[in-house]
Amino acid sequence: MSMREMKEQLASLQDSEKGHTEALQLLQRQLTETKSSAKSLRATIGDAFERLHRFLRDRQKSMLEELESDTARTLSDIEHKIQRYSQQLRDVKEGIQIIQERLSETSRHEFLEGIALTSDRIKGKIHETNLTYEDFPTSKYMGPLQYTIWKSLFLDISPVPAALTMDPSTAHQRLILSDDCTIVAYGNLHPQPLQDSPRRFDVEVSVLGAEGFSGGVHYWEVMVSEKTQWMIGVANETVNRKGSIQIQPSRGFYCIVMHDGNQYSACTEPWTRLNVKNKLEKVGVYLDHAKGLLVFYNADDMSWLYTYREKFPAKLFPYFSPGQSHANGKNVQPLRINTMRL
């Protein structure tokens, strides 16, 4: 080997040595940085989860205390009502006894003389009873408690609704659906040239969900912001879809409705007016098919709106009606299925 060749090999080896040295130095730096980063990340994760656990413990304590307080108030109210109605029942029984005593008297003259006295004695002993189930606020303990908890943990993040879509083949011809079938609006233009079928509503501006429920527990939310009219709920698979339809349980519909701009009712027979303090922006629908339970909520604070307790038919579909919009711009906003997920 010549001197020139040896010099060239030496230069090549020196270049290789330099490259390997630089590579090793780089790897050493990466090793050190990775160890440091992992150590820092472990500390960050540990701290984050410790704060989360502390928050969860505090939130659990707060919710349990609130539950105990609400329960105590509810029990106190019920006990007060029990005492009041027990006293009223005793008064009524006493009134019955007084009348029975007078009726048993053999002398017509004595009976007639005793009428005035009897009337005075039974005054205040007759009470009307008009309690309903809603007088006892147990409904707040029914339904999707997990969504209430999620809301309190994640604040402005919506609870996880079912991944629902609407079925275009059921939609009235004046309804316009978004491409993903999660938004429906009433169109003021001419009806769309859609093929009619037994599945399609031809008078009621309605549309059903694409998926029906034969069992299980389900929850979804519908955005109703800025609207002056809408109707949502569930419908039996076999409901009539042709002509003018009465939206009521005997016809297979279990819904709530907003009407007259700011009034809310359950579509019972007759309608039941709902106690809604503030205009609804988002409505939650909770269905427990097996228990025959359909509960509507104000999804912003999970406050209770109305409960249907029914022996539901085999298959139910979500029901949506945005109502008709008007040339003056009222009720033009769509209904929107909330599909936000955690």
Protein Blocks (a to p, Z undefined) as FASTA:
>chain_A
ZZklmmmmmmmmmmmmmmmmmmmmmmmmmmmmmmmmmmmmmmmmmmmmmmmmmmmmmmmm
mmmmmmmmmmmmmmmmmmmmmmmmmmmmmmmmmmmmmmmmmmmpmblklmmmmmmmmmmm
mgokaccdfbdfklpckklmgcjfklmmmmmmnomaccddddddddfklpcfkbccdfko
paccddfbdcddddddfkbcfkbccdddfbdcfedjddddddfehiabdcdddddfkbcf
ehjddddfknopacdddeehiaccdddddddddddfbacfbdcddddfknopacdddfkl
opafbdcdddddfbdcddddebjadfkopakaccdddfbdZZ
